[in-house]
Amino acid sequence: MTQPRRKRLPNRRPAVQETLLFNDQLIYATAGVDPETGRVSEIFLTASKEGSLLNHTLGDAATVISVALQHGVSIEALRVSLATLAERTPAPAELDHPPAAGRAPASPIGAALAFLARVEADLQGDHQAQKESPDV
């Protein structure tokens, strides 16, 4: 049985940074982009309190997410595998089957994957715009 090949990234690569707020906790997220494909291929996560359990958990989760991305797992496959919460209280008729729209990440790891999905969508939009613009 052969193992999937991990795509090694160059030492220098573009990155997108954002500060996320999740349950009153600041989380610093950096998405690393593969310059060859223009796709998000890694994430770095830290919490505002150095040495905290949250900080260590985020670092470990970032490593797992990055390895998965470099082995070809999509951000969307990871994102939909995590728990979400309703952004509003469901109506009584919706309690057994709440609507899928209006869902929010249930954890900071889900919030980080939502950040990666936004970055990837922005990058793909930029890539599409470059393809559609005429050469000068």
Secondary structure, DSSP 4 states (H G I P E B T S, - for coil): -PPPPP-PPPSS--EEEEEEEETTEEEEEEEEEETTTTEEEEEEEEESSTT-HHHHHHHHHHHHHHHHHHTT--HHHHHTTS-EEESSPPPGGGSSS--SSSEEESSHHHHHHHHHHHHHHHHHHHHHHHHHSPP-
